[in-house]
Amino acid sequence: MEKISKGEAPFYEPGLEELLKTTISNRTLQLASSNYDAVMNSNITFITVGTPSKPDGDIDLTYVQEAERDIGRALREKREWHLVVVKSRITSKTTEELVKPILERESGKNAVMTSDYA
């Protein structure tokens, strides 16, 4: 967060550093120190955590599941509409069968799922 708050991208993505600097100078970027704060102070949450491979080659979904639990708990207290976007290499079937139920269980709310592969 320290790097991002200074307009420095923590990884390389074309155009990201310029975008960070612009949003920081325009005060359109707000950093949060917890998933709870991020959910409560926004309308959209992007889950962009790592999905490393397990020794057997399967995808390790530990980080996705942890993020979903945190987000769901925050959504339990939130009354406004909120969009959760999963940006990962997991399939839509995995999202439907694993991620969505965690979010619904933790939030106590119904999630509507849509997929866009454009």
C-alpha positions in Angstrom: 0.0 0.0 0.0 2.9 2.3 0.7 4.1 2.0 -2.9 0.7 2.5 -4.4 0.0 5.5 -2.2 3.1 7.1 -3.8 2.0 6.2 -7.3 4.4 3.3 -7.7 3.0 0.1 -9.1 4.0 -3.0 -7.1 4.2 -5.0 -10.4 4.5 -4.2 -14.0 1.4 -3.6 -16.1 1.6 -1.3 -19.1 0.1 2.1 -18.1 -0.6 1.2 -14.5 1.9 3.6 -12.9 0.6 6.6 -14.9 -2.9 5.6 -14.0 -2.0 5.4 -10.3 -0.3 8.8 -10.4 -3.4 10.3 -12.0 -5.9 8.8 -9.6 -3.8 9.8 -6.6 -3.4 13.4 -7.8 -7.2 13.6 -8.6 -8.0 11.9 -5.2 -10.1 9.3 -7.0 -8.2 6.4 -5.5 -8.9 5.4 -1.9 -6.8 2.7 -0.3 -8.2 0.4 2.4 -6.2 -1.5 5.0 -8.7 -4.3 5.3 -11.2 -6.2 3.1 -14.0 -5.0 5.5 -13.1 -1.3 5.0 -12.8 -1.8 1.2 -16.3 -3.4 1.0 -18.0 -0.9 3.3 -16.5 2.1 1.4 -17.1 1.0 -2.2 -19.6 -0.5 -4.6 -17.3 -2.9 -6.3 -14.8 -5.4 -5.0 -12.3 -7.1 -7.3 -10.9 -10.4 -6.1 -7.5 -10.7 -7.8 -5.6 -13.0 -5.5 -3.1 -15.6 -6.5 -4.2 -19.1 -7.5 -1.0 -21.1 -7.4 -0.8 -24.8 -8.4 -0.8 -27.5 -5.8 1.9 -30.3 -6.1 -0.7 -32.4 -8.0 -1.3 -29.7 -10.6 -4.8 -28.7 -9.3 -5.4 -25.0 -8.5 -5.0 -23.9 -4.8 -8.1 -21.9 -4.1 -7.2 -21.0 -0.5 -6.7 -17.3 -1.2 -9.9 -17.0 -3.2 -11.8 -18.7 -0.4 -10.3 -16.4 2.3 -11.1 -13.3 0.3 -14.7 -14.5 -0.2 -15.2 -15.2 3.5 -13.9 -11.7 4.4 -16.0 -10.0 1.7 -19.1 -12.0 2.7 -18.8 -11.0 6.4 -18.6 -7.4 5.4 -21.5 -7.7 3.1 -23.6 -9.1 5.9 -23.5 -5.6 7.5 -23.8 -3.6 4.2 -27.3 -2.6 3.1 -26.4 -1.2 -0.3 -25.9 -3.1 -3.5 -22.4 -4.4 -4.1 -20.7 -6.0 -7.1 -18.0 -8.7 -6.5 -15.8 -9.5 -9.5 -13.6 -12.6 -9.5 -10.6 -12.0 -11.7 -8.8 -15.4 -11.7 -7.9 -18.4 -13.7 -10.6 -20.4 -12.0 -13.5 -21.6 -14.2 -17.1 -20.2 -14.0 -18.2 -23.7 -12.8 -15.8 -23.4 -9.8 -17.0 -19.9 -9.2 -20.6 -21.2 -9.2 -20.0 -24.2 -7.1 -17.4 -23.0 -4.6 -17.0 -19.2 -4.5 -20.7 -18.2 -4.8 -21.8 -20.5 -1.9 -19.1 -19.1 0.4 -20.1 -15.5 -0.4 -23.8 -16.3 0.2 -23.2 -18.2 3.4 -21.0 -15.5 4.9 -23.2 -12.6 3.8 -26.6 -14.2 4.4 -27.6 -12.8 1.0 -28.3 -14.2 -2.5 -25.7 -13.7 -5.1 -26.5 -13.4 -8.8 -23.7 -14.7 -11.0 -22.9 -13.7 -14.5 -19.9 -14.6 -16.7 -18.2 -12.5 -19.4 -15.3 -13.8 -21.3 -14.9 -10.9 -23.6 
